[in-house]
Amino acid sequence: MAEYKEPENSVQEFKVCQEDVSKIALIDRGDYFLVPSDLDPEKDSNVITIVCISDTHGKHNDIPNMPKGDILVHAGDVSMYGRLKELSSYNDWVKDLLAQNKYEYAIVIAGNHDITLEEDYYHKVGCVNFHDGKKEDVAKCNQVIKNGYSIYLEDSVATV
């Protein structure tokens, strides 16, 4: 087993000035908000609608009325504890959304709760701290997400 090492600090600092920030009024659609735009996805086929969610912590099935879009992005914390059952449930949920033609593509990025997707960390720290030493099958967890219905991004890019 490889030893877990913290990644090197690659943070680049930049300064944001008040004049760089614009306030916008979001459009309240009841179940979600839209960023105002002159683009009309219903009239212009070149407009791509991206629906971005995060921090569902295994409660994805409880989200009512997911807005339709071209691409669904889940930006971390699909699960609460990175368990196979949670990851499989998420994969099945995405499969259903794609089958309903809600999205053409789904993209998923692991968050800090999706601990089984970072194998070195899981074996060294995560299993003990979050699973009381009872190991999940990390290979199956990774297979469900990395070979599932979403495009998995980890230090990578994808063209859709």
Summary of the structure (lengths in Angstrom):
residues: 160
radius of gyration: 18.3
end to end distance: 34.7
largest distance: 54.2
contacts: 384
relative contact order: 0.15
helix: 29%
strand: 12%
